[in-house]
């Protein structure tokens, strides 16, 4: 029962926390999170810190939020794979391994840490997060080595540009903004479910002009099809960068696929019923010389994402009779599905290897057929052989049942992330500004945000999980 309980989906085991979170009961959610048994496991410490950091952020506990995110940061930097971790993954299932975080989750830690620091007035610390986005990008590019895969994050580069601009470093702000725009242009204007934002187009031209890079300003005007010169808005009270975090990230679930081992040109191959996959079997795992026919057909448990449809589909901000439409900047839902798809072959290969090891272990324990016509053995010897055979058959059956019960996909992910992040820039008047954020979708809702216009650039984020 303990094994079956530990192998239940992550979302189910943390259901109390997520239900409170979706209801907007953040204090209760924090308490539920603290007593969730699965997240107290050492292998899930990173996930615990990510969730604790997010719920503290939602409560406006900026310092506490960053304490958890800093701990998560250290764990991600020290993400070494141990021999014990590999053994647990192969002998049991990947849910028993240390959680490593999805690549896009690692980027979003920088976003939340930067917002926390900016709310605390710690601009220098926010600048450190901006610089670390460059290091994260270099690590990601080294990891994938493929421009056609998720090798950089356009949203994080946009955040980097905004932080540099807020600190007065317009040269680095332009470089980061240009890098973000180039990511979109290299991908035909769309990157993981997000169209190149109009605001980003204006920003790259404006920053080029502010730096005196007239050639760059002209080049991007041509590339982006913007004729008019992009000038900064009249904003005596400064500007507000408003982020809206809409909905919830997709939930990881389990998908079962049946595979068979067949003989083909060049050896044995794993294939599924639909013929979508054809993966060679590595015979080096068959150290016991078991018959490969003993592998037969078997069930493979793979992770899949399930979308959590958001209640709202768009938003606009209103201030002093003016309206600003918020544009999508990061589609976490699309990123999750796409990055899992990009690594599916590797995921499947690892899973098949794990199952092959389990099945070959079963075959090694299972007894060979006894020679019932062996007249050289006494009745007593035959009885002993039969007893050994029955014992090994029972062991093989027990191992088979254990393997079947323990075969589970890794269904962990940072599920308090939003479905999509939107943003806009709003010019402020001096003194108090009350902005009305109008949410539209299956229903409507409004959120009032009060900001004191004191010059410079300020940052706020609003979250609508349910």
C-alpha positions in Angstrom: 0.0 0.0 0.0 2.9 2.3 0.8 4.3 1.8 -2.7 1.0 2.3 -4.4 0.4 5.5 -2.4 3.8 6.9 -3.2 3.2 6.3 -6.9 -0.1 8.1 -7.1 0.1 11.2 -9.3 1.7 14.3 -7.7 -1.3 16.4 -8.3 -3.6 14.0 -6.4 -1.2 13.9 -3.5 -1.0 17.7 -3.3 -4.7 18.2 -4.1 -5.4 20.0 -0.8 -2.8 22.6 -1.5 -3.9 23.3 -5.1 -7.6 23.5 -4.3 -6.9 26.2 -1.7 -4.6 28.0 -4.2 -7.3 28.0 -6.9 -9.8 29.3 -4.4 -7.5 32.2 -3.6 -7.0 31.1 0.0 -3.3 31.7 0.0 -2.7 31.5 3.7 -4.6 28.2 3.9 -2.7 27.0 0.8 0.6 27.7 2.5 -0.5 25.6 5.5 -1.7 22.7 3.2 1.6 22.8 1.4 3.6 22.6 4.6 1.9 19.4 5.6 1.9 17.7 2.2 3.8 14.4 2.9 5.1 13.9 -0.6 6.8 17.4 -0.7 8.5 16.6 2.6 10.5 13.9 0.9 14.1 14.9 0.3 13.8 14.1 -3.4 11.0 16.8 -3.7 12.7 19.6 -1.8 13.2 21.7 -4.9 9.5 21.4 -5.8 8.6 22.3 -2.2 10.8 25.4 -2.4 9.3 26.5 -5.8 5.8 26.1 -4.5 6.5 27.8 -1.2 8.3 30.7 -3.0 5.3 31.2 -5.3 2.6 31.1 -2.6 4.6 33.5 -0.4 4.9 35.8 -3.5 1.1 35.7 -3.9 0.8 36.7 -0.3 3.1 39.7 -0.8 5.7 38.2 1.4 8.6 39.3 -0.9 11.5 38.5 1.5 10.1 35.1 2.5 9.4 34.3 -1.1 13.0 34.9 -2.1 14.3 32.9 0.7 12.6 29.8 -0.8 13.5 30.8 -4.4 17.2 31.3 -3.4 17.2 27.8 -1.9 15.6 26.5 -5.0 18.2 28.3 -7.1 21.0 26.6 -5.1 19.4 23.2 -5.6 19.1 23.8 -9.4 22.7 24.9 -9.6 23.8 21.8 -7.7 21.7 19.4 -9.7 24.1 16.5 -9.8 22.8 13.0 -10.8 24.0 10.4 -8.3 24.4 6.7 -8.9 21.7 6.1 -6.3 19.3 8.4 -8.1 19.9 6.5 -11.3 19.4 3.1 -9.6 16.1 4.3 -8.1 14.9 5.5 -11.4 15.8 2.2 -13.1 14.6 -0.2 -10.4 11.5 1.7 -9.4 10.3 4.7 -11.4 11.4 8.3 -12.1 9.0 9.7 -9.4 11.5 8.2 -6.9 14.4 10.3 -8.3 15.3 13.9 -7.2 13.2 16.5 -8.9 15.3 18.6 -11.3 12.8 21.2 -12.6 11.7 21.8 -16.2 13.9 24.2 -18.2 11.2 26.9 -18.4 10.7 26.6 -14.7 14.3 27.5 -14.1 13.9 30.7 -16.2 10.7 31.7 -14.3 12.5 31.6 -10.9 14.5 34.7 -12.2 11.3 36.5 -13.1 9.7 36.0 -9.6 13.0 36.8 -7.8 13.4 40.0 -9.8 9.8 41.1 -9.1 10.3 40.4 -5.4 13.5 42.4 -5.2 11.9 45.3 -7.1 8.9 45.3 -4.7 11.5 45.6 -1.9 13.3 48.4 -3.7 16.4 46.3 -4.1 17.3 47.3 -7.7 20.9 46.0 -7.5 19.7 42.6 -6.6 17.1 42.7 -9.4 20.0 43.6 -11.7 21.8 40.4 -10.6 18.8 38.4 -11.6 18.9 40.2 -15.0 22.5 39.2 -15.5 21.9 35.6 -14.4 19.3 35.3 -17.2 22.3 35.6 -19.6 24.1 32.7 -17.8 20.9 30.7 -17.8 20.6 31.2 -21.6 24.2 30.1 -22.2 23.6 27.0 -20.1 20.4 26.2 -22.0 22.0 26.7 -25.4 24.9 24.4 -24.4 22.3 21.8 -23.2 20.2 21.7 -26.3 22.8 22.6 -28.9 19.8 23.1 -31.3 18.2 26.4 -32.3 15.1 24.5 -33.3 14.5 23.4 -29.7 13.9 25.5 -26.5 17.4 27.0 -26.4 16.5 30.4 -25.0 13.5 32.2 -23.5 12.2 35.3 -25.2 10.2 36.4 -22.2 13.2 36.2 -19.9 15.2 38.4 -22.3 12.3 40.9 -22.3 12.4 40.9 -18.5 16.1 41.4 -18.6 15.6 44.5 -20.9 13.0 46.0 -18.6 15.1 45.6 -15.5 18.1 47.2 -17.2 16.0 50.1 -18.4 14.5 50.6 -15.0 18.0 50.8 -13.5 19.1 53.4 -16.2 21.3 51.0 -18.2 19.8 51.7 -21.6 22.7 50.2 -23.5 22.2 46.7 -22.0 18.5 47.3 -22.1 18.7 47.7 -25.9 20.9 44.6 -26.2 18.5 42.4 -24.2 15.5 43.9 -26.0 17.2 43.3 -29.4 18.0 39.7 -28.4 14.4 39.1 -27.4 13.1 40.5 -30.7 15.6 38.5 -32.7 14.4 35.2 -31.1 10.9 36.0 -32.5 12.2 37.0 -35.9 14.3 33.8 -36.2 11.1 31.9 -35.5 8.9 33.7 -38.0 7.4 36.1 -35.5 6.1 33.5 -33.1 7.8 31.7 -30.2 6.2 28.8 -28.3 2.6 30.1 -28.6 3.4 33.8 -28.4 3.3 36.4 -31.2 6.0 39.1 -31.1 4.4 41.7 -28.8 3.7 45.2 -30.3 5.1 46.7 -27.2 8.4 44.9 -27.7 8.6 46.2 -31.3 8.2 49.7 -30.0 10.7 49.2 -27.2 13.6 48.0 -29.4 13.3 51.0 -31.7 12.9 53.5 -28.9 15.9 52.1 -27.0 18.0 52.1 -30.2 17.1 55.8 -30.7 17.9 56.6 -27.0 21.3 55.0 -27.5 21.9 57.0 -30.7 21.9 53.8 -32.8 20.1 55.3 -35.7 21.1 52.5 -38.1 19.7 49.9 -35.8 16.5 51.9 -35.3 16.0 52.1 -39.0 16.8 48.4 -39.5 14.2 47.3 -37.0 11.7 49.7 -38.3 12.0 48.0 -41.7 12.1 44.5 -40.2 9.1 45.1 -38.0 7.1 47.2 -40.5 6.8 50.2 -38.2 6.8 53.5 -40.1 6.3 56.0 -37.3 9.2 56.8 -35.0 8.5 55.1 -31.6 8.8 57.7 -28.9 8.4 57.3 -25.2 4.9 58.3 -23.9 4.3 61.4 -21.9 4.6 60.1 -18.4 5.3 62.8 -15.7 4.8 60.2 -13.0 6.9 57.5 -14.7 5.7 54.2 -16.1 4.2 51.0 -14.7 5.1 47.6 -16.2 2.0 45.6 -15.4 2.1 41.8 -15.6 -1.0 39.7 -15.6 -0.6 36.0 -14.7 -3.6 34.2 -16.1 -4.8 30.7 -15.1 -2.8 27.7 -14.1 0.0 25.7 -15.7 -0.9 22.3 -17.2 -0.9 19.3 -14.8 1.3 16.4 -15.5 -0.5 13.1 -15.8 0.3 9.5 -16.8 -0.3 8.0 -20.3 0.0 4.2 -20.7 1.3 2.8 -24.0 1.8 -0.9 -24.9 5.1 -1.9 -26.5 6.3 -5.1 -28.1 9.8 -6.3 -28.9 10.1 -7.3 -32.5 13.0 -8.5 -34.7 14.0 -6.2 -37.5 17.0 -5.4 -39.7 19.9 -4.9 -37.5 18.5 -6.4 -34.3 15.6 -6.1 -31.9 13.3 -3.1 -31.7 10.6 -1.8 -29.4 7.5 -0.7 -31.2 4.0 0.4 -30.2 0.7 -0.7 -31.6 0.3 2.4 -33.8 3.8 2.1 -35.2 4.7 5.6 -34.2 7.9 4.5 -32.3 10.6 2.2 -33.4 13.4 2.2 -30.8 16.4 -0.2 -30.9 17.0 -2.5 -27.9 20.4 -2.2 -26.3 21.5 -5.8 -25.8 24.2 -4.8 -23.3 21.4 -4.8 -20.7 20.9 -8.5 -21.3 23.9 -9.6 -19.3 22.2 -12.8 -18.1 21.6 -14.0 -21.6 17.9 -14.3 -21.1 15.7 -15.0 -24.2 14.5 -11.7 -25.5 11.2 -13.4 -26.3 10.7 -13.3 -22.5 10.2 -9.6 -22.7 6.9 -10.1 -24.6 4.5 -7.1 -24.6 4.5 -4.6 -21.7 3.0 -1.4 -20.5 5.0 1.8 -20.6 4.0 4.7 -18.3 4.9 8.1 -19.9 4.2 11.6 -18.6 1.8 13.8 -20.5 0.4 17.3 -19.8 -3.3 18.1 -19.3 -4.3 21.7 -19.9 -6.1 23.6 -17.2 -8.3 26.0 -19.3 -8.2 29.5 -17.8 -11.4 31.4 -17.0 -10.2 34.5 -18.8 -8.8 35.0 -22.3 -7.8 38.6 -22.3 -7.4 41.8 -20.3 -7.2 45.5 -20.7 -6.0 48.3 -18.3 -7.8 51.6 -18.0 -6.4 54.8 -16.5 -7.6 58.4 -17.0 -9.9 57.5 -19.9 -7.2 55.6 -21.7 -7.1 51.9 -22.4 -4.1 49.5 -22.8 -4.5 46.0 -24.1 -2.3 43.4 -22.3 -0.3 41.2 -24.7 0.9 37.7 -24.2 4.5 37.5 -23.3 5.0 33.9 -22.1 2.7 30.9 -22.8 3.7 28.4 -20.1 1.1 26.0 -21.3 2.5 25.9 -24.8 6.0 25.7 -23.5 5.2 22.7 -21.3 3.7 20.7 -24.1 6.4 21.6 -26.7 9.4 20.9 -24.5 8.0 17.6 -23.4 7.4 16.7 -27.0 11.0 17.8 -27.9 12.5 15.4 -25.4 9.9 12.6 -25.8 12.3 10.3 -27.6 14.9 10.6 -24.8 12.1 10.1 -22.2 10.8 7.0 -24.0 14.3 5.5 -24.5 15.0 5.9 -20.7 11.6 4.3 -19.9 12.1 1.4 -22.2 15.6 0.8 -20.7 14.1 0.8 -17.2 11.4 -1.7 -18.3 13.9 -3.9 -20.1 16.0 -4.2 -16.9 12.9 -5.1 -14.9 11.6 -7.7 -17.5 15.0 -9.3 -17.8 15.2 -9.6 -14.0 11.9 -11.4 -14.1 13.2 -13.7 -16.8 16.4 -14.5 -14.9 14.4 -15.5 -11.8 11.8 -17.6 -13.7 12.8 -21.3 -13.8 13.7 -23.2 -16.9 11.4 -26.0 -17.8 12.4 -29.2 -16.0 13.0 -32.3 -18.0 10.2 -34.6 -16.8 11.7 -37.6 -18.8 15.0 -37.5 -16.9 15.0 -41.1 -15.6 18.4 -40.7 -14.0 16.8 -38.7 -11.1 15.1 -40.3 -8.1 11.6 -39.4 -7.1 13.1 -37.5 -4.1 15.3 -35.4 -6.5 12.4 -34.7 -8.8 10.4 -33.5 -5.8 13.2 -31.1 -4.8 13.5 -29.8 -8.3 9.8 -29.2 -8.5 9.9 -27.4 -5.2 12.7 -25.1 -6.4 10.8 -24.6 -9.6 7.7 -23.5 -7.8 9.7 -21.2 -5.5 11.3 -19.5 -8.5 8.0 -19.2 -10.2 6.5 -17.6 -7.1 9.5 -15.2 -7.0 9.1 -14.3 -10.6 5.4 -13.6 -10.1 6.1 -11.5 -7.1 8.7 -9.5 -9.0 6.3 -9.1 -11.9 3.6 -7.8 -9.6 6.0 -5.4 -7.9 7.3 -4.1 -11.3 3.8 -3.6 -12.6 2.8 -1.7 -9.4 5.9 0.4 -9.4 5.8 1.3 -13.1 4.7 5.0 -13.0 5.5 8.1 -14.9 7.0 11.2 -13.3 4.0 13.5 -12.8 5.7 16.2 -10.9 5.8 19.8 -12.1 5.5 23.3 -10.7 1.8 23.6 -11.1 1.2 27.0 -9.4 2.8 28.7 -12.5 0.3 30.6 -14.7 -1.1 29.3 -18.0 0.1 32.6 -19.7 1.8 35.8 -18.7 0.6 39.0 -20.3 2.0 42.5 -19.9 1.7 46.2 -20.9 3.4 49.6 -20.2 1.2 52.3 -18.7 2.3 56.0 -18.4 1.6 57.4 -14.9 0.6 60.8 -13.7 2.3 62.3 -10.6 0.8 61.2 -7.4 -1.8 58.5 -6.9 -2.9 56.5 -10.0 -5.8 53.9 -9.8 -5.7 51.5 -12.7 -8.6 49.3 -13.4 -7.6 45.9 -14.9 -10.6 44.4 -16.8 -10.5 40.6 -17.2 -12.6 39.1 -20.0 -13.4 35.5 -20.9 -16.1 33.1 -19.8 -17.0 35.8 -17.3 -15.7 39.2 -16.4 -13.9 40.6 -13.5 -12.0 43.8 -12.5 -9.0 44.4 -10.3 -8.0 47.9 -9.1 -4.3 48.6 -8.7 -3.1 51.8 -7.0 0.3 53.1 -7.9 2.1 56.2 -6.7 3.6 58.0 -9.7 7.0 59.1 -8.5 9.0 58.9 -11.7 11.0 56.0 -13.1 9.7 52.5 -14.0 7.7 50.5 -11.5 6.6 46.8 -11.7 3.5 45.1 -10.5 2.0 41.7 -11.2 -1.6 40.5 -10.8 -2.5 36.8 -10.6 -5.8 35.2 -11.5 -5.4 31.5 -10.9 -9.0 30.3 -10.8 
